[in-house]
C-alpha cells in the first residue's frame, strides 16, 4: 500500500477510517484501487474530476523516477 495516496485521501474525506487502497503491480504498471465511503466519493473526485486528476498526477510524478506507469482507480 502506498502511504502518500492514503494520506491524501484521508485528508480529503469525512470518514478517514474507511479509506482503503489496494496496490497491484503488473509488469511496468502499478494499479491503485482507492475505495472510500459512498458519501465521500464526490469529495475524492471533485468538481469536474479536478481532484481525481490532481491525485493521479501526484502519483504519476512519484513513480516517474522508477519508470513505471501508474493508474489510480476510484472505486465507489
mmCIF file of the N, C-alpha and C atoms, coordinates in Angstrom:
data_MODEL
# 
_entry.id   MODEL 
# 
loop_
_atom_site.group_PDB 
_atom_site.id 
_atom_site.type_symbol 
_atom_site.label_atom_id 
_atom_site.label_alt_id 
_atom_site.label_comp_id 
_atom_site.label_asym_id 
_atom_site.label_entity_id 
_atom_site.label_seq_id 
_atom_site.pdbx_PDB_ins_code 
_atom_site.Cartn_x 
_atom_site.Cartn_y 
_atom_site.Cartn_z 
_atom_site.occupancy 
_atom_site.B_iso_or_equiv 
_atom_site.pdbx_formal_charge 
_atom_site.auth_seq_id 
_atom_site.auth_comp_id 
_atom_site.auth_asym_id 
_atom_site.auth_atom_id 
_atom_site.pdbx_PDB_model_num 
ATOM 1   N N  . UNK A 1 1  ? 0.836   -1.179 0.000   1.00 0.00 ? 1  UNK A N  1 
ATOM 2   C CA . UNK A 1 1  ? 0.000   0.000  0.000   1.00 0.00 ? 1  UNK A CA 1 
ATOM 3   C C  . UNK A 1 1  ? 0.883   1.245  0.000   1.00 0.00 ? 1  UNK A C  1 
ATOM 4   N N  . UNK A 1 2  ? 0.431   2.267  -0.684  1.00 0.00 ? 2  UNK A N  1 
ATOM 5   C CA . UNK A 1 2  ? 1.222   3.475  -0.789  1.00 0.00 ? 2  UNK A CA 1 
ATOM 6   C C  . UNK A 1 2  ? 0.746   4.520  0.223   1.00 0.00 ? 2  UNK A C  1 
ATOM 7   N N  . UNK A 1 3  ? 1.626   4.937  1.096   1.00 0.00 ? 3  UNK A N  1 
ATOM 8   C CA . UNK A 1 3  ? 1.274   5.851  2.174   1.00 0.00 ? 3  UNK A CA 1 
ATOM 9   C C  . UNK A 1 3  ? 0.864   7.220  1.666   1.00 0.00 ? 3  UNK A C  1 
ATOM 10  N N  . UNK A 1 4  ? 1.464   7.688  0.573   1.00 0.00 ? 4  UNK A N  1 
ATOM 11  C CA . UNK A 1 4  ? 1.136   9.006  0.044   1.00 0.00 ? 4  UNK A CA 1 
ATOM 12  C C  . UNK A 1 4  ? -0.324  9.067  -0.404  1.00 0.00 ? 4  UNK A C  1 
ATOM 13  N N  . UNK A 1 5  ? -0.779  8.074  -1.126  1.00 0.00 ? 5  UNK A N  1 
ATOM 14  C CA . UNK A 1 5  ? -2.163  8.037  -1.594  1.00 0.00 ? 5  UNK A CA 1 
ATOM 15  C C  . UNK A 1 5  ? -3.138  7.947  -0.422  1.00 0.00 ? 5  UNK A C  1 
ATOM 16  N N  . UNK A 1 6  ? -2.812  7.136  0.565   1.00 0.00 ? 6  UNK A N  1 
ATOM 17  C CA . UNK A 1 6  ? -3.666  7.012  1.753   1.00 0.00 ? 6  UNK A CA 1 
ATOM 18  C C  . UNK A 1 6  ? -3.737  8.345  2.492   1.00 0.00 ? 6  UNK A C  1 
ATOM 19  N N  . UNK A 1 7  ? -2.606  9.006  2.650   1.00 0.00 ? 7  UNK A N  1 
ATOM 20  C CA . UNK A 1 7  ? -2.569  10.296 3.340   1.00 0.00 ? 7  UNK A CA 1 
ATOM 21  C C  . UNK A 1 7  ? -3.427  11.332 2.628   1.00 0.00 ? 7  UNK A C  1 
ATOM 22  N N  . UNK A 1 8  ? -3.280  11.438 1.316   1.00 0.00 ? 8  UNK A N  1 
ATOM 23  C CA . UNK A 1 8  ? -4.055  12.415 0.548   1.00 0.00 ? 8  UNK A CA 1 
ATOM 24  C C  . UNK A 1 8  ? -5.549  12.137 0.691   1.00 0.00 ? 8  UNK A C  1 
ATOM 25  N N  . UNK A 1 9  ? -5.935  10.884 0.522   1.00 0.00 ? 9  UNK A N  1 
ATOM 26  C CA . UNK A 1 9  ? -7.354  10.520 0.587   1.00 0.00 ? 9  UNK A CA 1 
ATOM 27  C C  . UNK A 1 9  ? -7.931  10.781 1.977   1.00 0.00 ? 9  UNK A C  1 
ATOM 28  N N  . UNK A 1 10 ? -7.198  10.442 3.013   1.00 0.00 ? 10 UNK A N  1 
ATOM 29  C CA . UNK A 1 10 ? -7.706  10.639 4.382   1.00 0.00 ? 10 UNK A CA 1 
ATOM 30  C C  . UNK A 1 10 ? -7.887  12.111 4.720   1.00 0.00 ? 10 UNK A C  1 
ATOM 31  N N  . UNK A 1 11 ? -7.070  12.964 4.150   1.00 0.00 ? 11 UNK A N  1 
ATOM 32  C CA . UNK A 1 11 ? -7.200  14.397 4.410   1.00 0.00 ? 11 UNK A CA 1 
ATOM 33  C C  . UNK A 1 11 ? -8.409  15.004 3.703   1.00 0.00 ? 11 UNK A C  1 
ATOM 34  N N  . UNK A 1 12 ? -8.899  14.366 2.653   1.00 0.00 ? 12 UNK A N  1 
ATOM 35  C CA . UNK A 1 12 ? -9.997  14.921 1.870   1.00 0.00 ? 12 UNK A CA 1 
ATOM 36  C C  . UNK A 1 12 ? -11.386 14.454 2.309   1.00 0.00 ? 12 UNK A C  1 
ATOM 37  N N  . UNK A 1 13 ? -11.469 13.321 2.976   1.00 0.00 ? 13 UNK A N  1 
ATOM 38  C CA . UNK A 1 13 ? -12.768 12.719 3.268   1.00 0.00 ? 13 UNK A CA 1 
ATOM 39  C C  . UNK A 1 13 ? -13.241 12.989 4.693   1.00 0.00 ? 13 UNK A C  1 
ATOM 40  N N  . UNK A 1 14 ? -14.544 12.714 4.930   1.00 0.00 ? 14 UNK A N  1 
ATOM 41  C CA . UNK A 1 14 ? -15.129 12.869 6.263   1.00 0.00 ? 14 UNK A CA 1 
ATOM 42  C C  . UNK A 1 14 ? -14.923 11.624 7.119   1.00 0.00 ? 14 UNK A C  1 
ATOM 43  N N  . UNK A 1 15 ? -14.801 10.465 6.479   1.00 0.00 ? 15 UNK A N  1 
ATOM 44  C CA . UNK A 1 15 ? -14.619 9.196  7.185   1.00 0.00 ? 15 UNK A CA 1 
ATOM 45  C C  . UNK A 1 15 ? -13.249 8.594  6.834   1.00 0.00 ? 15 UNK A C  1 
ATOM 46  N N  . UNK A 1 16 ? -12.178 9.086  7.438   1.00 0.00 ? 16 UNK A N  1 
ATOM 47  C CA . UNK A 1 16 ? -10.841 8.610  7.067   1.00 0.00 ? 16 UNK A CA 1 
ATOM 48  C C  . UNK A 1 16 ? -10.594 7.133  7.379   1.00 0.00 ? 16 UNK A C  1 
ATOM 49  N N  . UNK A 1 17 ? -11.355 6.566  8.311   1.00 0.00 ? 17 UNK A N  1 
ATOM 50  C CA . UNK A 1 17 ? -11.157 5.156  8.649   1.00 0.00 ? 17 UNK A CA 1 
ATOM 51  C C  . UNK A 1 17 ? -11.632 4.219  7.538   1.00 0.00 ? 17 UNK A C  1 
ATOM 52  N N  . UNK A 1 18 ? -12.445 4.714  6.631   1.00 0.00 ? 18 UNK A N  1 
ATOM 53  C CA . UNK A 1 18 ? -12.974 3.882  5.560   1.00 0.00 ? 18 UNK A CA 1 
ATOM 54  C C  . UNK A 1 18 ? -12.166 3.984  4.259   1.00 0.00 ? 18 UNK A C  1 
ATOM 55  N N  . UNK A 1 19 ? -11.017 4.623  4.310   1.00 0.00 ? 19 UNK A N  1 
ATOM 56  C CA . UNK A 1 19 ? -10.148 4.720  3.137   1.00 0.00 ? 19 UNK A CA 1 
ATOM 57  C C  . UNK A 1 19 ? -9.338  3.433  3.021   1.00 0.00 ? 19 UNK A C  1 
ATOM 58  N N  . UNK A 1 20 ? -9.426  2.790  1.864   1.00 0.00 ? 20 UNK A N  1 
ATOM 59  C CA . UNK A 1 20 ? -8.668  1.570  1.595   1.00 0.00 ? 20 UNK A CA 1 
ATOM 60  C C  . UNK A 1 20 ? -7.989  1.683  0.241   1.00 0.00 ? 20 UNK A C  1 
ATOM 61  N N  . UNK A 1 21 ? -6.749  1.230  0.182   1.00 0.00 ? 21 UNK A N  1 
ATOM 62  C CA . UNK A 1 21 ? -6.002  1.239  -1.067  1.00 0.00 ? 21 UNK A CA 1 
ATOM 63  C C  . UNK A 1 21 ? -5.460  -0.157 -1.323  1.00 0.00 ? 21 UNK A C  1 
ATOM 64  N N  . UNK A 1 22 ? -5.709  -0.645 -2.518  1.00 0.00 ? 22 UNK A N  1 
ATOM 65  C CA . UNK A 1 22 ? -5.176  -1.946 -2.926  1.00 0.00 ? 22 UNK A CA 1 
ATOM 66  C C  . UNK A 1 22 ? -4.194  -1.695 -4.067  1.00 0.00 ? 22 UNK A C  1 
ATOM 67  N N  . UNK A 1 23 ? -2.965  -2.163 -3.905  1.00 0.00 ? 23 UNK A N  1 
ATOM 68  C CA . UNK A 1 23 ? -1.917  -1.952 -4.900  1.00 0.00 ? 23 UNK A CA 1 
ATOM 69  C C  . UNK A 1 23 ? -1.649  -3.253 -5.643  1.00 0.00 ? 23 UNK A C  1 
ATOM 70  N N  . UNK A 1 24 ? -1.612  -3.160 -6.962  1.00 0.00 ? 24 UNK A N  1 
ATOM 71  C CA . UNK A 1 24 ? -1.316  -4.313 -7.804  1.00 0.00 ? 24 UNK A CA 1 
ATOM 72  C C  . UNK A 1 24 ? -0.259  -3.907 -8.820  1.00 0.00 ? 24 UNK A C  1 
ATOM 73  N N  . UNK A 1 25 ? 0.768   -4.718 -8.958  1.00 0.00 ? 25 UNK A N  1 
ATOM 74  C CA . UNK A 1 25 ? 1.803   -4.437 -9.957  1.00 0.00 ? 25 UNK A CA 1 
ATOM 75  C C  . UNK A 1 25 ? 1.703   -5.445 -11.084 1.00 0.00 ? 25 UNK A C  1 
ATOM 76  N N  . UNK A 1 26 ? 1.618   -4.911 -12.285 1.00 0.00 ? 26 UNK A N  1 
ATOM 77  C CA . UNK A 1 26 ? 1.566   -5.745 -13.486 1.00 0.00 ? 26 UNK A CA 1 
ATOM 78  C C  . UNK A 1 26 ? 2.684   -5.305 -14.414 1.00 0.00 ? 26 UNK A C  1 
ATOM 79  N N  . UNK A 1 27 ? 3.806   -5.971 -14.312 1.00 0.00 ? 27 UNK A N  1 
ATOM 80  C CA . UNK A 1 27 ? 4.947   -5.596 -15.154 1.00 0.00 ? 27 UNK A CA 1 
ATOM 81  C C  . UNK A 1 27 ? 5.427   -4.203 -14.821 1.00 0.00 ? 27 UNK A C  1 
ATOM 82  N N  . UNK A 1 28 ? 5.315   -3.302 -15.801 1.00 0.00 ? 28 UNK A N  1 
ATOM 83  C CA . UNK A 1 28 ? 5.787   -1.933 -15.647 1.00 0.00 ? 28 UNK A CA 1 
ATOM 84  C C  . UNK A 1 28 ? 4.674   -0.992 -15.170 1.00 0.00 ? 28 UNK A C  1 
ATOM 85  N N  . UNK A 1 29 ? 3.517   -1.528 -14.840 1.00 0.00 ? 29 UNK A N  1 
ATOM 86  C CA . UNK A 1 29 ? 2.363   -0.722 -14.444 1.00 0.00 ? 29 UNK A CA 1 
ATOM 87  C C  . UNK A 1 29 ? 1.985   -0.994 -12.996 1.00 0.00 ? 29 UNK A C  1 
ATOM 88  N N  . UNK A 1 30 ? 1.730   0.074  -12.264 1.00 0.00 ? 30 UNK A N  1 
ATOM 89  C CA . UNK A 1 30 ? 1.259   -0.031 -10.885 1.00 0.00 ? 30 UNK A CA 1 
ATOM 90  C C  . UNK A 1 30 ? -0.190  0.464  -10.866 1.00 0.00 ? 30 UNK A C  1 
ATOM 91  N N  . UNK A 1 31 ? -1.099  -0.381 -10.374 1.00 0.00 ? 31 UNK A N  1 
ATOM 92  C CA . UNK A 1 31 ? -2.514  -0.031 -10.313 1.00 0.00 ? 31 UNK A CA 1 
ATOM 93  C C  . UNK A 1 31 ? -2.925  0.122  -8.858  1.00 0.00 ? 31 UNK A C  1 
ATOM 94  N N  . UNK A 1 32 ? -3.509  1.266  -8.533  1.00 0.00 ? 32 UNK A N  1 
ATOM 95  C CA . UNK A 1 32 ? -4.034  1.519  -7.197  1.00 0.00 ? 32 UNK A CA 1 
ATOM 96  C C  . UNK A 1 32 ? -5.545  1.569  -7.292  1.00 0.00 ? 32 UNK A C  1 
ATOM 97  N N  . UNK A 1 33 ? -6.220  0.812  -6.430  1.00 0.00 ? 33 UNK A N  1 
ATOM 98  C CA . UNK A 1 33 ? -7.670  0.880  -6.325  1.00 0.00 ? 33 UNK A CA 1 
ATOM 99  C C  . UNK A 1 33 ? -7.988  1.577  -5.012  1.00 0.00 ? 33 UNK A C  1 
ATOM 100 N N  . UNK A 1 34 ? -8.515  2.776  -5.115  1.00 0.00 ? 34 UNK A N  1 
ATOM 101 C CA . UNK A 1 34 ? -8.835  3.600  -3.949  1.00 0.00 ? 34 UNK A CA 1 
ATOM 102 C C  . UNK A 1 34 ? -10.328 3.494  -3.678  1.00 0.00 ? 34 UNK A C  1 
ATOM 103 N N  . UNK A 1 35 ? -10.677 3.045  -2.479  1.00 0.00 ? 35 UNK A N  1 
ATOM 104 C CA . UNK A 1 35 ? -12.087 2.983  -2.112  1.00 0.00 ? 35 UNK A CA 1 
ATOM 105 C C  . UNK A 1 35 ? -12.318 3.809  -0.856  1.00 0.00 ? 35 UNK A C  1 
ATOM 106 N N  . UNK A 1 36 ? -13.432 4.537  -0.869  1.00 0.00 ? 36 UNK A N  1 
ATOM 107 C CA . UNK A 1 36 ? -13.818 5.384  0.256   1.00 0.00 ? 36 UNK A CA 1 
ATOM 108 C C  . UNK A 1 36 ? -15.293 5.144  0.551   1.00 0.00 ? 36 UNK A C  1 
ATOM 109 N N  . UNK A 1 37 ? -15.787 5.726  1.611   1.00 0.00 ? 37 UNK A N  1 
ATOM 110 C CA . UNK A 1 37 ? -17.211 5.625  1.941   1.00 0.00 ? 37 UNK A CA 1 
ATOM 111 C C  . UNK A 1 37 ? -18.022 6.248  0.801   1.00 0.00 ? 37 UNK A C  1 
ATOM 112 N N  . UNK A 1 38 ? -19.214 5.712  0.530   1.00 0.00 ? 38 UNK A N  1 
ATOM 113 C CA . UNK A 1 38 ? -20.026 6.229  -0.580  1.00 0.00 ? 38 UNK A CA 1 
ATOM 114 C C  . UNK A 1 38 ? -20.286 7.743  -0.516  1.00 0.00 ? 38 UNK A C  1 
ATOM 115 N N  . UNK A 1 39 ? -20.465 8.269  0.680   1.00 0.00 ? 39 UNK A N  1 
ATOM 116 C CA . UNK A 1 39 ? -20.723 9.708  0.790   1.00 0.00 ? 39 UNK A CA 1 
ATOM 117 C C  . UNK A 1 39 ? -19.475 10.557 0.554   1.00 0.00 ? 39 UNK A C  1 
ATOM 118 N N  . UNK A 1 40 ? -18.298 9.942  0.541   1.00 0.00 ? 40 UNK A N  1 
ATOM 119 C CA . UNK A 1 40 ? -17.045 10.663 0.317   1.00 0.00 ? 40 UNK A CA 1 
ATOM 120 C C  . UNK A 1 40 ? -16.530 10.560 -1.115  1.00 0.00 ? 40 UNK A C  1 
ATOM 121 N N  . UNK A 1 41 ? -17.191 9.797  -1.947  1.00 0.00 ? 41 UNK A N  1 
ATOM 122 C CA . UNK A 1 41 ? -16.720 9.613  -3.318  1.00 0.00 ? 41 UNK A CA 1 
ATOM 123 C C  . UNK A 1 41 ? -16.637 10.944 -4.055  1.00 0.00 ? 41 UNK A C  1 
ATOM 124 N N  . UNK A 1 42 ? -17.634 11.784 -3.892  1.00 0.00 ? 42 UNK A N  1 
ATOM 125 C CA . UNK A 1 42 ? -17.634 13.090 -4.547  1.00 0.00 ? 42 UNK A CA 1 
ATOM 126 C C  . UNK A 1 42 ? -16.501 13.989 -4.088  1.00 0.00 ? 42 UNK A C  1 
ATOM 127 N N  . UNK A 1 43 ? -16.113 13.859 -2.827  1.00 0.00 ? 43 UNK A N  1 
ATOM 128 C CA . UNK A 1 43 ? -15.015 14.669 -2.293  1.00 0.00 ? 43 UNK A CA 1 
ATOM 129 C C  . UNK A 1 43 ? -13.681 14.266 -2.911  1.00 0.00 ? 43 UNK A C  1 
ATOM 130 N N  . UNK A 1 44 ? -13.526 12.983 -3.217  1.00 0.00 ? 44 UNK A N  1 
ATOM 131 C CA . UNK A 1 44 ? -12.292 12.498 -3.834  1.00 0.00 ? 44 UNK A CA 1 
ATOM 132 C C  . UNK A 1 44 ? -12.246 12.882 -5.317  1.00 0.00 ? 44 UNK A C  1 
ATOM 133 N N  . UNK A 1 45 ? -13.380 12.771 -5.989  1.00 0.00 ? 45 UNK A N  1 
ATOM 134 C CA . UNK A 1 45 ? -13.423 13.074 -7.423  1.00 0.00 ? 45 UNK A CA 1 
ATOM 135 C C  . UNK A 1 45 ? -13.342 14.576 -7.666  1.00 0.00 ? 45 UNK A C  1 
ATOM 136 N N  . UNK A 1 46 ? -14.058 15.360 -6.860  1.00 0.00 ? 46 UNK A N  1 
ATOM 137 C CA . UNK A 1 46 ? -14.009 16.809 -7.001  1.00 0.00 ? 46 UNK A CA 1 
ATOM 138 C C  . UNK A 1 46 ? -14.866 17.305 -8.148  1.00 0.00 ? 46 UNK A C  1 
ATOM 139 N N  . UNK A 1 47 ? -14.971 18.600 -8.238  1.00 0.00 ? 47 UNK A N  1 
ATOM 140 C CA . UNK A 1 47 ? -15.780 19.227 -9.286  1.00 0.00 ? 47 UNK A CA 1 
ATOM 141 C C  . UNK A 1 47 ? -15.121 19.001 -10.645 1.00 0.00 ? 47 UNK A C  1 
ATOM 142 N N  . UNK A 1 48 ? -15.894 18.436 -11.555 1.00 0.00 ? 48 UNK A N  1 
ATOM 143 C CA . UNK A 1 48 ? -15.416 18.102 -12.905 1.00 0.00 ? 48 UNK A CA 1 
ATOM 144 C C  . UNK A 1 48 ? -14.202 17.168 -12.894 1.00 0.00 ? 48 UNK A C  1 
ATOM 145 N N  . UNK A 1 49 ? -14.011 16.419 -11.807 1.00 0.00 ? 49 UNK A N  1 
ATOM 146 C CA . UNK A 1 49 ? -12.915 15.458 -11.736 1.00 0.00 ? 49 UNK A CA 1 
ATOM 147 C C  . UNK A 1 49 ? -11.550 16.068 -11.496 1.00 0.00 ? 49 UNK A C  1 
ATOM 148 N N  . UNK A 1 50 ? -11.525 17.314 -11.064 1.00 0.00 ? 50 UNK A N  1 
ATOM 149 C CA . UNK A 1 50 ? -10.239 18.008 -10.881 1.00 0.00 ? 50 UNK A CA 1 
ATOM 150 C C  . UNK A 1 50 ? -9.392  17.393 -9.772  1.00 0.00 ? 50 UNK A C  1 
ATOM 151 N N  . UNK A 1 51 ? -10.010 17.030 -8.650  1.00 0.00 ? 51 UNK A N  1 
ATOM 152 C CA . UNK A 1 51 ? -9.231  16.425 -7.552  1.00 0.00 ? 51 UNK A CA 1 
ATOM 153 C C  . UNK A 1 51 ? -8.703  15.059 -7.948  1.00 0.00 ? 51 UNK A C  1 
ATOM 154 N N  . UNK A 1 52 ? -9.533  14.271 -8.608  1.00 0.00 ? 52 UNK A N  1 
ATOM 155 C CA . UNK A 1 52 ? -9.093  12.941 -9.038  1.00 0.00 ? 52 UNK A CA 1 
ATOM 156 C C  . UNK A 1 52 ? -7.906  13.072 -9.989  1.00 0.00 ? 52 UNK A C  1 
ATOM 157 N N  . UNK A 1 53 ? -7.967  14.025 -10.902 1.00 0.00 ? 53 UNK A N  1 
ATOM 158 C CA . UNK A 1 53 ? -6.864  14.232 -11.839 1.00 0.00 ? 53 UNK A CA 1 
ATOM 159 C C  . UNK A 1 53 ? -5.600  14.692 -11.113 1.00 0.00 ? 53 UNK A C  1 
ATOM 160 N N  . UNK A 1 54 ? -5.767  15.541 -10.096 1.00 0.00 ? 54 UNK A N  1 
ATOM 161 C CA . UNK A 1 54 ? -4.614  16.009 -9.326  1.00 0.00 ? 54 UNK A CA 1 
ATOM 162 C C  . UNK A 1 54 ? -3.968  14.853 -8.556  1.00 0.00 ? 54 UNK A C  1 
ATOM 163 N N  . UNK A 1 55 ? -4.794  13.997 -7.972  1.00 0.00 ? 55 UNK A N  1 
ATOM 164 C CA . UNK A 1 55 ? -4.276  12.828 -7.253  1.00 0.00 ? 55 UNK A CA 1 
ATOM 165 C C  . UNK A 1 55 ? -3.504  11.927 -8.213  1.00 0.00 ? 55 UNK A C  1 
ATOM 166 N N  . UNK A 1 56 ? -4.064  11.697 -9.393  1.00 0.00 ? 56 UNK A N  1 
ATOM 167 C CA . UNK A 1 56 ? -3.376  10.858 -10.392 1.00 0.00 ? 56 UNK A CA 1 
ATOM 168 C C  . UNK A 1 56 ? -2.055  11.466 -10.819 1.00 0.00 ? 56 UNK A C  1 
ATOM 169 N N  . UNK A 1 57 ? -2.024  12.793 -10.987 1.00 0.00 ? 57 UNK A N  1 
ATOM 170 C CA . UNK A 1 57 ? -0.785  13.469 -11.388 1.00 0.00 ? 57 UNK A CA 1 
ATOM 171 C C  . UNK A 1 57 ? 0.302   13.341 -10.326 1.00 0.00 ? 57 UNK A C  1 
ATOM 172 N N  . UNK A 1 58 ? -0.081  13.481 -9.066  1.00 0.00 ? 58 UNK A N  1 
ATOM 173 C CA . UNK A 1 58 ? 0.888   13.347 -7.972  1.00 0.00 ? 58 UNK A CA 1 
ATOM 174 C C  . UNK A 1 58 ? 1.464   11.940 -7.938  1.00 0.00 ? 58 UNK A C  1 
ATOM 175 N N  . UNK A 1 59 ? 0.595   10.933 -8.082  1.00 0.00 ? 59 UNK A N  1 
ATOM 176 C CA . UNK A 1 59 ? 1.067   9.547  -8.037  1.00 0.00 ? 59 UNK A CA 1 
ATOM 177 C C  . UNK A 1 59 ? 1.949   9.221  -9.246  1.00 0.00 ? 59 UNK A C  1 
ATOM 178 N N  . UNK A 1 60 ? 1.610   9.757  -10.402 1.00 0.00 ? 60 UNK A N  1 
ATOM 179 C CA . UNK A 1 60 ? 2.445   9.539  -11.593 1.00 0.00 ? 60 UNK A CA 1 
ATOM 180 C C  . UNK A 1 60 ? 3.818   10.164 -11.409 1.00 0.00 ? 60 UNK A C  1 
ATOM 181 N N  . UNK A 1 61 ? 3.853   11.370 -10.817 1.00 0.00 ? 61 UNK A N  1 
ATOM 182 C CA . UNK A 1 61 ? 5.127   12.042 -10.579 1.00 0.00 ? 61 UNK A CA 1 
ATOM 183 C C  . UNK A 1 61 ? 6.000   11.253 -9.611  1.00 0.00 ? 61 UNK A C  1 
ATOM 184 N N  . UNK A 1 62 ? 5.381   10.641 -8.619  1.00 0.00 ? 62 UNK A N  1 
ATOM 185 C CA . UNK A 1 62 ? 6.139   9.869  -7.635  1.00 0.00 ? 62 UNK A CA 1 
ATOM 186 C C  . UNK A 1 62 ? 6.838   8.670  -8.277  1.00 0.00 ? 62 UNK A C  1 
ATOM 187 N N  . UNK A 1 63 ? 6.161   8.003  -9.205  1.00 0.00 ? 63 UNK A N  1 
ATOM 188 C CA . UNK A 1 63 ? 6.715   6.800  -9.817  1.00 0.00 ? 63 UNK A CA 1 
ATOM 189 C C  . UNK A 1 63 ? 7.479   7.075  -11.115 1.00 0.00 ? 63 UNK A C  1 
ATOM 190 N N  . UNK A 1 64 ? 7.585   8.328  -11.508 1.00 0.00 ? 64 UNK A N  1 
ATOM 191 C CA . UNK A 1 64 ? 8.273   8.696  -12.743 1.00 0.00 ? 64 UNK A CA 1 
ATOM 192 C C  . UNK A 1 64 ? 9.746   8.289  -12.722 1.00 0.00 ? 64 UNK A C  1 
ATOM 193 N N  . UNK A 1 65 ? 10.409  8.481  -11.581 1.00 0.00 ? 65 UNK A N  1 
ATOM 194 C CA . UNK A 1 65 ? 11.826  8.123  -11.451 1.00 0.00 ? 65 UNK A CA 1 
ATOM 195 C C  . UNK A 1 65 ? 12.067  6.643  -11.714 1.00 0.00 ? 65 UNK A C  1 
ATOM 196 N N  . UNK A 1 66 ? 11.121  5.814  -11.279 1.00 0.00 ? 66 UNK A N  1 
ATOM 197 C CA . UNK A 1 66 ? 11.261  4.371  -11.441 1.00 0.00 ? 66 UNK A CA 1 
ATOM 198 C C  . UNK A 1 66 ? 10.876  3.911  -12.836 1.00 0.00 ? 66 UNK A C  1 
ATOM 199 N N  . UNK A 1 67 ? 10.360  4.826  -13.654 1.00 0.00 ? 67 UNK A N  1 
ATOM 200 C CA . UNK A 1 67 ? 9.958   4.485  -14.997 1.00 0.00 ? 67 UNK A CA 1 
ATOM 201 C C  . UNK A 1 67 ? 8.709   3.616  -15.065 1.00 0.00 ? 67 UNK A C  1 
ATOM 202 N N  . UNK A 1 68 ? 7.842   3.778  -14.089 1.00 0.00 ? 68 UNK A N  1 
ATOM 203 C CA . UNK A 1 68 ? 6.618   2.963  -14.031 1.00 0.00 ? 68 UNK A CA 1 
ATOM 204 C C  . UNK A 1 68 ? 5.407   3.799  -14.408 1.00 0.00 ? 68 UNK A C  1 
ATOM 205 N N  . UNK A 1 69 ? 4.448   3.127  -15.000 1.00 0.00 ? 69 UNK A N  1 
ATOM 206 C CA . UNK A 1 69 ? 3.162   3.742  -15.341 1.00 0.00 ? 69 UNK A CA 1 
ATOM 207 C C  . UNK A 1 69 ? 2.228   3.538  -14.147 1.00 0.00 ? 69 UNK A C  1 
ATOM 208 N N  . UNK A 1 70 ? 1.433   4.546  -13.823 1.00 0.00 ? 70 UNK A N  1 
ATOM 209 C CA . UNK A 1 70 ? 0.558   4.483  -12.653 1.00 0.00 ? 70 UNK A CA 1 
ATOM 210 C C  . UNK A 1 70 ? -0.878  4.711  -13.077 1.00 0.00 ? 70 UNK A C  1 
ATOM 211 N N  . UNK A 1 71 ? -1.770  3.862  -12.537 1.00 0.00 ? 71 UNK A N  1 
ATOM 212 C CA . UNK A 1 71 ? -3.208  4.024  -12.745 1.00 0.00 ? 71 UNK A CA 1 
ATOM 213 C C  . UNK A 1 71 ? -3.856  4.085  -11.365 1.00 0.00 ? 71 UNK A C  1 
ATOM 214 N N  . UNK A 1 72 ? -4.670  5.093  -11.138 1.00 0.00 ? 72 UNK A N  1 
ATOM 215 C CA . UNK A 1 72 ? -5.410  5.218  -9.878  1.00 0.00 ? 72 UNK A CA 1 
ATOM 216 C C  . UNK A 1 72 ? -6.891  5.099  -10.212 1.00 0.00 ? 72 UNK A C  1 
ATOM 217 N N  . UNK A 1 73 ? -7.509  4.002  -9.768  1.00 0.00 ? 73 UNK A N  1 
ATOM 218 C CA . UNK A 1 73 ? -8.941  3.780  -9.958  1.00 0.00 ? 73 UNK A CA 1 
ATOM 219 C C  . UNK A 1 73 ? -9.662  4.120  -8.670  1.00 0.00 ? 73 UNK A C  1 
ATOM 220 N N  . UNK A 1 74 ? -10.712 4.919  -8.797  1.00 0.00 ? 74 UNK A N  1 
ATOM 221 C CA . UNK A 1 74 ? -11.513 5.268  -7.631  1.00 0.00 ? 74 UNK A CA 1 
ATOM 222 C C  . UNK A 1 74 ? -12.740 4.379  -7.653  1.00 0.00 ? 74 UNK A C  1 
ATOM 223 N N  . UNK A 1 75 ? -12.825 3.493  -6.658  1.00 0.00 ? 75 UNK A N  1 
ATOM 224 C CA . UNK A 1 75 ? -13.903 2.521  -6.578  1.00 0.00 ? 75 UNK A CA 1 
ATOM 225 C C  . UNK A 1 75 ? -14.948 3.045  -5.605  1.00 0.00 ? 75 UNK A C  1 
ATOM 226 N N  . UNK A 1 76 ? -16.176 3.215  -6.080  1.00 0.00 ? 76 UNK A N  1 
ATOM 227 C CA . UNK A 1 76 ? -17.237 3.762  -5.237  1.00 0.00 ? 76 UNK A CA 1 
ATOM 228 C C  . UNK A 1 76 ? -17.866 2.672  -4.453  1.00 0.00 ? 76 UNK A C  1 
# 
